[in-house]
Amino acid sequence: MPADAIVDRYRRPMRNLRISVTDRCNLRCRYCMPEAEYVWLPRRDLLTFEEVSTLTDVFMSLGVDKVRLTGGEPLLRRELPELVSMLSRKPGLRDLAMTTNGVLLADHVEALRAAGLGRVTVSLDTLRADRSRSLSQRNSHAAVLEGIASVAPAGFTGTKIDTVAMRGVNDDELADLIEFGRTVPAEVRFIEYMDVGGATNWSKDLVLSRAEMLSRLTDHYGPITPLADTGAAPADRFALPDGSTFGIVSSTTQPFCATCDRSRLTADGMWFRCLYAVEGTNLRDPLRDGASFEELRALITGRWEAREDRGAVDRLAERDRMPFIPVATLKANPHLEMHTRGG
């Protein structure tokens, strides 16, 4: 840990910053954006690339060395490679990645690579076009597969595929997705269905747990070996008998709050220190009002050192667990949406 890194009340450092560059999305995935209408952030409120760069410098001075660009769908932000170029040139930034739904990826992948993007994660919940249409409420499955196919030829390695695994929806495709990942190549990470933000149709009956995923994959492949602990990484990684790997993010049934080192900056400059947090810190207004680097640094330091969030652990303790945020509350405060804060 760098000498100037800060820690919260549970001695967790701040290492990983997720930056949402837009709240807009070109899909309407039923586990994330199931409603008919949304309140979008005013475009004038969005951080400029220069403002994102400045805030990134402040965060890096306090220990952040990994940045992930998210959305919404980040490729809807115009001239995104320009921001990638600004960030990739920063000394000390160890990892610069992006999470995308893949729909526009094939058109932008070469420019992103040329700008210095290090890694790509693509969301893919099914290999079936009909299921994709039902889940995303859009007819874009072919474009997503084209986007995934474009990643390796552009020179990217370390690619990951994120799959939200849901009982009775896509739980019969676990092995198929792993096999597809071999062809990309990409490591598949199965994510337990979480009750955050726009998951207003969440039910515990839809959650396919890590334990059940491992049981099903063991029945298919044979013995599965847990790999060494990767510290603060959200996914636990496993090896199949042939040595190929996959991951599981078990935030719902086995939270990793104890090692969580990540926070989120929305496209309009609200900083959230937990995916379940209902309140954030406005960094845009102080920045635009002329706050100095040291003043911004002090603001972030104070909030992080007071951090005691363990949202997933707290939710796990609830006996009658329901969707976290009701629809009316989401409409009143769009910052609570996962497509706004960057899940």
RAVEN-V175396 format. One record per residue. N is the residue number from 1. RES is the residue in three letters. SS is DSSP state (H for helix, E for strand, C for the rest). BURIAL is 1 if it has 16 or more other ideal C-beta (glycine too) atoms within 10 Angstrom, else 0. Layout:
n-><N/N>
res-><RES/RES>
ss-><SS/SS>
burial-><BURIAL/BURIAL>
//
This chain:
n-><1/2/3/4/5/6/7/8/9/10/11/12/13/14/15/16/17/18/19/20/21/22/23/24/25/26/27/28/29/30/31/32/33/34/35/36/37/38/39/40/41/42/43/44/45/46/47/48/49/50/51/52/53/54/55/56/57/58/59/60/61/62/63/64/65/66/67/68/69/70/71/72/73/74/75/76/77/78/79/80/81/82/83/84/85/86/87/88/89/90/91/92/93/94/95/96/97/98/99/100/101/102/103/104/105/106/107/108/109/110/111/112/113/114/115/116/117/118/119/120/121/122/123/124/125/126/127/128/129/130/131/132/133/134/135/136/137/138/139/140/141/142/143/144/145/146/147/148/149/150/151/152/153/154/155/156/157/158/159/160/161/162/163/164/165/166/167/168/169/170/171/172/173/174/175/176/177/178/179/180/181/182/183/184/185/186/187/188/189/190/191/192/193/194/195/196/197/198/199/200/201/202/203/204/205/206/207/208/209/210/211/212/213/214/215/216/217/218/219/220/221/222/223/224/225/226/227/228/229/230/231/232/233/234/235/236/237/238/239/240/241/242/243/244/245/246/247/248/249/250/251/252/253/254/255/256/257/258/259/260/261/262/263/264/265/266/267/268/269/270/271/272/273/274/275/276/277/278/279/280/281/282/283/284/285/286/287/288/289/290/291/292/293/294/295/296/297/298/299/300/301/302/303/304/305/306/307/308/309/310/311/312/313/314/315/316/317/318/319/320/321/322/323/324/325/326/327/328/329/330/331/332/333/334/335/336/337/338/339/340/341/342/343>
res-><MET/PRO/ALA/ASP/ALA/ILE/VAL/ASP/ARG/TYR/ARG/ARG/PRO/MET/ARG/ASN/LEU/ARG/ILE/SER/VAL/THR/ASP/ARG/CYS/ASN/LEU/ARG/CYS/ARG/TYR/CYS/MET/PRO/GLU/ALA/GLU/TYR/VAL/TRP/LEU/PRO/ARG/ARG/ASP/LEU/LEU/THR/PHE/GLU/GLU/VAL/SER/THR/LEU/THR/ASP/VAL/PHE/MET/SER/LEU/GLY/VAL/ASP/LYS/VAL/ARG/LEU/THR/GLY/GLY/GLU/PRO/LEU/LEU/ARG/ARG/GLU/LEU/PRO/GLU/LEU/VAL/SER/MET/LEU/SER/ARG/LYS/PRO/GLY/LEU/ARG/ASP/LEU/ALA/MET/THR/THR/ASN/GLY/VAL/LEU/LEU/ALA/ASP/HIS/VAL/GLU/ALA/LEU/ARG/ALA/ALA/GLY/LEU/GLY/ARG/VAL/THR/VAL/SER/LEU/ASP/THR/LEU/ARG/ALA/ASP/ARG/SER/ARG/SER/LEU/SER/GLN/ARG/ASN/SER/HIS/ALA/ALA/VAL/LEU/GLU/GLY/ILE/ALA/SER/VAL/ALA/PRO/ALA/GLY/PHE/THR/GLY/THR/LYS/ILE/ASP/THR/VAL/ALA/MET/ARG/GLY/VAL/ASN/ASP/ASP/GLU/LEU/ALA/ASP/LEU/ILE/GLU/PHE/GLY/ARG/THR/VAL/PRO/ALA/GLU/VAL/ARG/PHE/ILE/GLU/TYR/MET/ASP/VAL/GLY/GLY/ALA/THR/ASN/TRP/SER/LYS/ASP/LEU/VAL/LEU/SER/ARG/ALA/GLU/MET/LEU/SER/ARG/LEU/THR/ASP/HIS/TYR/GLY/PRO/ILE/THR/PRO/LEU/ALA/ASP/THR/GLY/ALA/ALA/PRO/ALA/ASP/ARG/PHE/ALA/LEU/PRO/ASP/GLY/SER/THR/PHE/GLY/ILE/VAL/SER/SER/THR/THR/GLN/PRO/PHE/CYS/ALA/THR/CYS/ASP/ARG/SER/ARG/LEU/THR/ALA/ASP/GLY/MET/TRP/PHE/ARG/CYS/LEU/TYR/ALA/VAL/GLU/GLY/THR/ASN/LEU/ARG/ASP/PRO/LEU/ARG/ASP/GLY/ALA/SER/PHE/GLU/GLU/LEU/ARG/ALA/LEU/ILE/THR/GLY/ARG/TRP/GLU/ALA/ARG/GLU/ASP/ARG/GLY/ALA/VAL/ASP/ARG/LEU/ALA/GLU/ARG/ASP/ARG/MET/PRO/PHE/ILE/PRO/VAL/ALA/THR/LEU/LYS/ALA/ASN/PRO/HIS/LEU/GLU/MET/HIS/THR/ARG/GLY/GLY>
ss-><C/C/C/C/C/C/E/C/C/C/C/C/E/C/C/E/E/E/E/E/C/C/C/C/C/C/C/C/C/C/C/C/C/C/C/C/C/C/C/C/C/C/H/H/H/C/C/C/H/H/H/H/H/H/H/H/H/H/H/H/C/C/C/C/C/E/E/E/E/E/C/C/C/H/H/H/C/C/C/H/H/H/H/H/H/H/H/H/C/C/C/C/C/C/E/E/E/E/E/E/C/C/C/C/H/H/H/H/H/H/H/H/H/H/H/C/C/C/E/E/E/E/E/C/C/C/C/C/H/H/H/H/H/H/H/H/C/C/C/C/H/H/H/H/H/H/H/H/H/H/H/H/H/C/C/C/C/C/C/E/E/E/E/E/E/E/C/C/C/C/C/C/C/H/H/H/H/H/H/H/H/H/H/H/C/C/E/E/E/E/E/E/C/C/C/C/C/C/C/C/C/C/C/H/H/H/E/C/C/H/H/H/H/H/H/H/H/H/H/H/H/C/C/C/E/E/C/C/C/C/C/C/C/C/C/E/E/E/E/C/C/C/C/C/E/E/E/E/E/C/C/C/C/C/C/C/H/H/H/C/C/E/E/E/E/C/C/C/C/E/E/E/C/C/C/C/C/C/C/C/E/E/C/H/H/H/H/H/C/C/C/C/H/H/H/H/H/H/H/H/H/H/H/H/H/C/C/C/C/C/H/H/H/H/H/H/C/C/C/C/C/C/C/C/C/C/H/H/H/H/H/H/C/H/H/H/C/H/H/H/H/C/C>
burial-><0/0/0/0/0/1/0/1/0/0/0/1/1/1/1/1/1/1/1/1/1/1/1/1/1/1/1/1/1/1/1/1/1/0/0/0/0/1/0/0/1/0/0/0/0/1/1/0/1/0/0/1/0/0/1/1/1/1/1/1/1/1/1/1/1/1/1/1/1/1/1/1/1/1/1/1/1/0/0/1/1/0/1/1/1/1/1/1/0/0/0/0/1/0/0/1/1/1/1/1/1/1/1/1/1/1/0/1/1/0/1/1/1/0/1/1/1/1/1/1/1/1/1/1/1/1/1/0/0/0/0/1/0/0/1/1/0/1/0/1/1/0/1/1/1/0/1/1/0/1/1/1/0/1/0/1/0/0/1/1/1/1/1/1/1/1/0/0/1/1/0/0/1/1/0/0/1/1/0/1/1/0/0/1/0/1/1/1/1/1/1/1/1/1/1/1/1/1/1/1/0/1/0/0/0/1/1/1/1/1/0/1/1/1/0/1/1/0/0/0/0/0/0/1/0/0/0/0/0/0/0/1/1/1/1/1/1/1/0/1/0/0/0/1/0/1/1/1/1/1/1/1/0/1/1/1/1/0/0/1/1/1/1/1/1/1/1/1/1/1/1/1/1/1/1/1/1/0/0/1/1/0/1/1/0/0/1/0/0/0/1/0/0/0/0/1/1/0/1/1/0/0/1/1/0/0/1/0/1/1/1/1/1/0/1/0/0/0/0/0/0/0/1/1/1/0/0/0/0/1/0/0/0/1/1/1/1/1/1/1/1/1/1>
//
